[in-house]
Amino acid sequence: MKIYQIGLMALGMFVLSGCSSQHKLVLNSNPIGAEIVCQGERIGTTPITYYQNEEQAKNFSLSWSDIMSRCSANWVSGYSENLGSAHIEEFPGGLVLTVDRPFGEGYEKDAQYALQIKQTDLQIMSQAIAADAADRQRRSYNYQMQQQNYQLQQMNNNLNGIRYGY
């Protein structure tokens, strides 16, 4: 599995231009949620993001055509598409490799699964935002309490000064 991951990441080094030593490769599917499998080994569920540096790309041992012919995107409906049918989009600092699932039998099931993934991602993001907002509110409350305590301490010091004459 590691050889395929390194090989997939190495694609960026052959196609990308520029001076950056860190590159990004995104394996995607449409609809999302397809499992990427290379010779029976599960690589992950799309979208998958890899980061590589120039040294990693120099050390890979499989050709791109080898990877493309031996890896596939497999959707929950059972439909499978070889990565050789993927299209590649280049962007500054990386590549996006997308495998499109044709319409047909089982597409609705795959699209529904993709929707569930997106909804789960949104729930996780909403929970993180809520937790962050609660943390900010707690920190704001703590700061206000510290300010009030400081003011009370100053008032107490002033009263003690008046009371004891200093």
C-alpha positions in Angstrom: 0.0 0.0 0.0 2.8 2.4 0.9 4.4 2.0 -2.6 1.1 3.0 -4.2 0.7 6.0 -1.9 4.2 7.2 -2.7 3.6 6.5 -6.4 0.4 8.5 -6.4 2.1 11.3 -4.6 4.9 11.2 -7.2 2.5 12.2 -10.0 2.7 15.8 -8.8 6.5 15.9 -9.3 6.2 14.9 -12.9 3.4 17.3 -13.9 4.0 20.3 -11.6 6.3 23.2 -12.4 7.6 25.8 -10.0 10.1 26.2 -7.1 8.0 24.9 -4.3 9.4 21.9 -2.4 6.0 20.9 -1.0 3.3 19.6 -3.3 -0.3 18.5 -2.8 -2.1 15.7 -4.6 -5.9 15.2 -4.1 -7.6 12.0 -5.2 -11.3 12.8 -5.7 -14.3 11.2 -7.1 -17.7 12.4 -8.3 -19.7 11.7 -6.3 -17.4 11.7 -3.3 -17.1 8.6 -1.1 -15.5 6.1 -3.4 -12.9 3.8 -1.9 -9.6 3.9 -3.7 -8.2 0.4 -4.0 -4.9 -0.7 -5.5 -4.4 -4.4 -6.1 -6.8 -5.3 -3.3 -5.4 -2.9 -0.8 -7.7 -0.1 0.4 -5.9 3.3 0.2 -8.8 5.5 1.5 -12.1 7.1 0.8 -12.3 10.1 -1.5 -11.4 12.9 -1.2 -7.9 11.8 -0.2 -5.1 14.4 0.2 -1.4 13.6 0.0 1.5 16.0 0.6 5.0 15.2 -0.7 8.3 16.8 -1.0 10.8 16.5 -3.9 12.8 13.8 -2.2 9.7 11.5 -1.8 8.9 11.9 -5.5 12.5 10.8 -6.5 12.3 7.6 -4.4 9.1 6.1 -5.9 9.4 2.9 -7.8 6.2 2.5 -9.9 5.3 4.2 -13.1 2.3 6.4 -13.3 0.7 4.1 -15.9 1.2 1.1 -13.5 -0.6 2.9 -10.8 -3.4 4.1 -13.1 -4.0 0.5 -14.4 -3.9 -1.2 -11.0 -6.0 1.2 -8.9 -9.7 1.8 -9.0 -12.4 3.9 -7.4 -15.2 1.7 -5.9 -18.5 3.3 -4.9 -21.0 1.9 -2.3 -23.4 0.7 -5.1 -20.7 -1.7 -6.3 -19.8 0.3 -9.3 -16.0 0.5 -10.0 -14.0 2.8 -12.3 -10.3 2.4 -13.1 -8.2 5.4 -12.2 -7.0 5.5 -15.8 -10.3 7.3 -16.6 -9.6 10.1 -14.2 -9.0 13.6 -15.3 -6.2 15.8 -13.9 -6.4 19.4 -12.9 -3.3 21.3 -12.1 -3.2 24.2 -9.6 -0.4 26.2 -8.1 1.4 23.7 -5.8 -0.6 20.6 -6.6 -2.9 18.4 -8.6 -6.5 17.1 -8.3 -7.1 13.7 -9.8 -10.9 13.2 -10.2 -12.7 10.0 -11.2 -16.2 10.6 -12.5 -18.8 7.9 -12.0 -21.1 7.7 -15.0 -24.9 8.0 -14.5 -26.7 4.7 -14.5 -27.8 1.9 -12.2 -26.8 2.6 -8.6 -25.9 6.2 -9.2 -28.6 7.4 -6.8 -27.3 5.3 -4.0 -23.8 6.7 -4.5 -25.1 10.2 -4.7 -27.1 9.6 -1.5 -23.9 8.3 0.2 -22.0 11.4 -0.9 -24.7 13.6 0.6 -24.4 11.7 3.9 -20.7 12.3 3.9 -21.2 16.0 3.3 -23.9 16.2 6.1 -21.5 14.4 8.5 -18.7 16.8 7.6 -21.0 19.8 8.2 -22.1 18.4 11.6 -18.5 17.9 12.6 -17.7 21.4 11.4 -20.7 22.9 13.2 -19.7 21.1 16.4 -16.2 22.5 16.1 -17.5 26.0 15.5 -19.8 25.7 18.5 -17.0 24.4 20.7 -14.8 27.3 19.5 -17.6 29.8 20.2 -18.1 28.3 23.6 -14.4 28.5 24.3 -14.2 32.1 23.1 -17.2 32.9 25.3 -15.6 31.2 28.3 -12.4 33.1 27.7 -14.3 36.4 27.4 -16.2 35.7 30.6 -12.9 34.8 32.4 -11.3 38.1 31.1 -14.3 40.1 32.3 -14.2 38.4 35.7 -10.4 39.1 35.9 -11.2 42.8 35.1 -13.9 43.0 37.7 -11.6 41.3 40.3 -8.9 43.8 39.5 -11.3 46.7 39.8 -12.6 45.4 43.1 -9.1 44.9 44.4 -8.3 48.5 43.4 -11.4 49.8 45.2 -10.5 47.7 48.2 -7.0 49.2 48.2 -8.5 52.7 48.0 -10.9 52.0 50.8 -8.0 50.6 52.9 -6.0 53.7 52.1 -8.8 56.0 53.2 -9.5 53.9 56.3 -5.9 53.6 57.4 -4.6 56.8 56.0 -2.1 55.8 53.4 
